[in-house]
Amino acid sequence: MAFVPWILVKAWILPLPNTVQEQVNEAISHGFDGMIVYVDEAGKPPAFYTGGWKNRENKIPADPKSLFKIGSITKLYVAVATTKLVKANRLSLDKTLVDYFPELRKRIENADKITLRQMLQHRSGIPNFTNNPAFWLDPEDKKKESLEYALDLPASFEPNDGYEYSNTNYLLISKLIDKVVGYSHKQYIKKEILIPLKLNNTFGSLNEVSLDDVMSGYYADVKEDMKTNYSGLMIATAEDVGKFLRALNDGSVFNEGEKEIYSSVYEYEHGGLLPGYQCLAEYHKDMDMVIVQFINTSNFEGYDWNLSEIIINRIVKILRNKKNS
């Protein structure tokens, strides 16, 4: 029988609270520093729930309007941007990595066979640069360009012969968008996604906002606030992520013919994990409901991610019970 840590067993077997707020309070009791939950049920005003701290040193309570590092939820935005360029015939799902980046022919195995479609679907076999321990050990101000951590390594598998989640795929796709449009993919996302959807609280990096508006992040036993680490990553409020996820699932983020392309290459919900930050953004079709969960505590070697999944699953049950009662 597989070993299951007691903290996960406890979180799983505790009686289900009656309200989302009670579940958030319970989650904080498991050791998380702070938490934000956003719920958007179709036909109703959105609901916000918070617990714990936005900043524990200064005892600032969690604020539902705080900006938060959304990590790999960013991949949804990148996939939508790619879809728009494919529909406009500026990119092709079936062209290879070498077609777009000839200089990578000898640096990434199978670069002449890996297609854009396979990179979007994590079926390329390109190693994940964040799996390289050196990526996390290097001080950020002296860090090599992220792609360097994935070059000259053996492929995980032949293109399309397997699945392996790899951040390198989306790093390369982001660079490809930069190359094709002639400016930053973040600006392209802003122009094609954020502005049309009026997502005024979504940004490409910390440099665009006041640090006071960003929720602090805490990693395991590290005392320091992780807020300023990995400063070039996308940040947003829970509400903006929820609005985007709603638009993704109801199709309003797409122009004609784009949703069919997107549906063939990527998913409609996502999570994100960084030192000090973890988040989940889900759409539940049976309830026509978007749920976004932000937690500003993480531990790559612990059980924080598993615990966050248990918590959001319990929140879903509470909301489903309420809807069906």
N, C-alpha and C positions, 0 to 999 in steps of 0.2 A: 504494500500500500504506500502511495506517495506521501511524503511528509508535507503537511500543510501547517504553516505557522499559526500559532494561537491567535494572533491579532486578526488574521483573516477569518478564522473560524468564528471568533467573537463577533466581528462585524457582520458576518453572514447570518448567525443564529439569533442575534438580538431581536426582540419583538419589533415588528415594523411600526414606526411611529405613524401618527395620523396625518401629520403635516410635513411639508418640505422643510419648513424652518426647523422643526424638531430634528429632522434627519441631518440638516446642516450642523446644528448644535452637537449632535452625536458624533459627526465626523470630526469636529474640532477636538472632541474628547479623546479621539484616537491618536492625537499628536500633531495634527496639521496646524500650521500657524494661522492661515487665513483662507477664506473660501468665498466665492461668488457663484450663485446659480441664477441663470436667466431662463425663464420659461415663456414661450410664445405659443399659445393655443389659438388656432384659427378662430376668428370671431370674437376674441376677448382681448382686453388690454394686456400687454406683457407684464409678467410678475418678476420681481427681483428678490433674492434671498442672500443674506450675508452672515458670516460668522468669523470670529477671530480677528486677526490684525491685518491691516494694510501695511503697517510698519510696527514691528513688535518692540523695537528699541524705544520709540517715542510713544508707544501705546496709542497709535492712531487706528481706530476701528476700521475693519474692511468696508470699502465704499463700492457700491454696485457700479458706479461710473468710472472706476479706476481703469487705466490702460494696463494691458497685460501682454507679456510676450507669448505669442500664440504658436511658436514652434512650427511643427509640421502641418498644422491646419493650413499654413501658407500654401501647401501643395495644391489645395483645391483652387486657389486663386490662379496659380501658375498653370494648372491644367485647363481652366476656363480661358485664360489668355491664349494658350497654345491652340485651343479649339477655334478661337476667333481668327487666328492667323491661318489655320488650315482651311477654314471656310473661305477666307479671302484669297486662297491659293498663294499665300506667301510662305507657307511651310507645307511639307508633305509628310504624312504619317509613315510612308514607306521608303523614304530616303534614309540613307545610313548616316552613322556618326561621321564617317570619313567624308561623305558628301558635304557635310556642313563644317567639319573641322579636320581638314586633311592632315594637319600637324599632329593629330592624335593617332595616326595609323600605327605607329610603332610604340605608342605609350599606353594604349588600352587594347587588351587582347580582343580580337573579333570586331574591332572598330569598323571594318569594312562590311560586316554582316549585321550589326546591331542597328535596328531601325528606331525612328522617333516613337513609333507606336509601342515598341518593346520597352523603351525607357519610361514612357508614361505609365506603363502597366507593371513596372518592376520585374520585367522578364528579360532583361538585357544580360544579366550575369556580371555586370560591372560591380566590383567590390565597393562596399559602403565606406566612405572616407571617415565617418565618425566611429567606425569599428577599430580604426587605427589608434592605439593608445597614445601615440605621440600627438595626435590632434588635441587631446584634452590636457596633456602635460605641458605643451608649449604656452608660455605667457601670451595673452592675446595681442599685446602690442608688438610682439616679435614673431607672431605666428606666420608660417608660410601660407601662401594662397591655398585655400582648402582643397582644391583639386589635386594638389601635389601629393596629398596623403592617400590617393587612390591610384596613382599612376604606376606603371611598371609592375603591377601585381597580376598573378594568374587569375583568370576568370573563374567565377564561382560555378558556372555551368555554360554550356553552349547557348547562344541566343534562342529564346523561346522554348528551351528544354526544361525550365524550372521557374520558380518564383522566389525572389529574395528582396525584401524591402531594402532599398539602397538610396540614401540621401544624395549620392553622387549622380543618380539619374536626374533628379530635379535641379541640382546645381548646374549640370550641363544644359538642361532645357532652359533654365533662366539665362545662361550665357548665350544660348542660341537666340532667344527672344531679343536680347541686347543687340546681337549682331544683325538680326533681320530688320528690326525697326530703327536701328541707328541711335538709340538712346536706351536708358535704363529700363529693364523690364518692370521695375517698380513704378516708374512713371507711366508705362503702358497700362499696367493694372489700374493705376489711379484714373487714367483717362477713359478706359474702356469698361471698368467695373465699378470703382468706388464713386466716381462723380455721378454716373447715371443712376446708381442706387442710393445716392445721397448718404453715403457712409462717411460722414465727416469726422468720425473718431477712429479711423483706421489709418495707420502710418507705416512707412517703409523702414523707419529706424528711430532710435532714441534721439537722434540729432534734430528731429522735426518737432519735438515736444518738450514740455517742461518736465523735469524728473519728478517734481512733486506730484504730478498726475499719474505716475506709474506705480503700480503695486510692487512692494518689495518682494524679493525672492530669497528663499532659504534652502540650503542643501545640507542634509544630514546633520553632522556635528560641526559644520563650519559656522562660525559666529558671524562672519561678515555678510552683509547684504549683497546678493548677487545681481542686483538691479542693473548695474552698469556693465556687466560682462556681456559679451556677444551683442554689442550695441547696434550692430547693423541689421538685426532681425526684425521682422514685421511685428507690430503691436496693434492692439485694438481693444475696445471695450467688449464686454460680453454681449451687450445689445447689438453692436455692429456685426459681430460674428454671427449672432442669431439671425439678423436681417439678411445677411449674405447667404446663410444656409437655407433660409426660407426661399430666397430668390433662386438659388441653385436648384432646389427641389420642385418649385412650382414652374420653373422654366423662364422666369421673368428676367434672369441675368443674360439670357441668350437672345440673339437675333434669329431670324428664320433659317432653319437648316443646321444650326449649331448644336442644338441639344442632342440630335441623333448622333453627331460625331462624338460629342462628349460621352454619351452613354456607352459608346463602344470602347472607350479607353480608360475611364477612371470612375471613382466612387462618389457617393453623395453625402458622406459624413467622414469625420476624421478626428484624430487626436494629435496632441503635441506634447513633447517632453524635452525639457532643458534643465540644466542645473538651476534649481530654485523655482521651477515652473512646470506645471503639468495641466493639461486641459483636454476636454472632450467636448465635441460638438456633434449632436445626434438629431436625426429627424425620424419621428415615429409616425408612419403613414396611417396606422389604424386610429390614431388620435388626432392626426393632422397637427402635430406638435413638434416644435423645435426646443431642444434642451441643451444649454451650454453650461459647462461646469469648469470653473477656474479654481485651482488650488496652488498656493504659493509655497509649497514645500515639496522637495523631491529627494530621492535617494536611489541612484542607479543600481546599487548593490543590495537594496532592501526590498520591501514589499509595498512601497508607497503607490506604485502604479496599479498593482493588483487591488489595493485597497480603494483607490479612486474609482476603479471599474465597479467594484461591489457597491460603492456608495451611489453612483449614478444609476445603477440597476435598481437599487432600492427606491430612489427618487422616482424612477419611471413607474414602479409598482404602486407607489403612493398616488401618483397622478392618475394612473389607470383605474385604480380602485375608486378614486374620487369621481372620475368621469362616468364610471359604470354604476355608481351608487344611486 
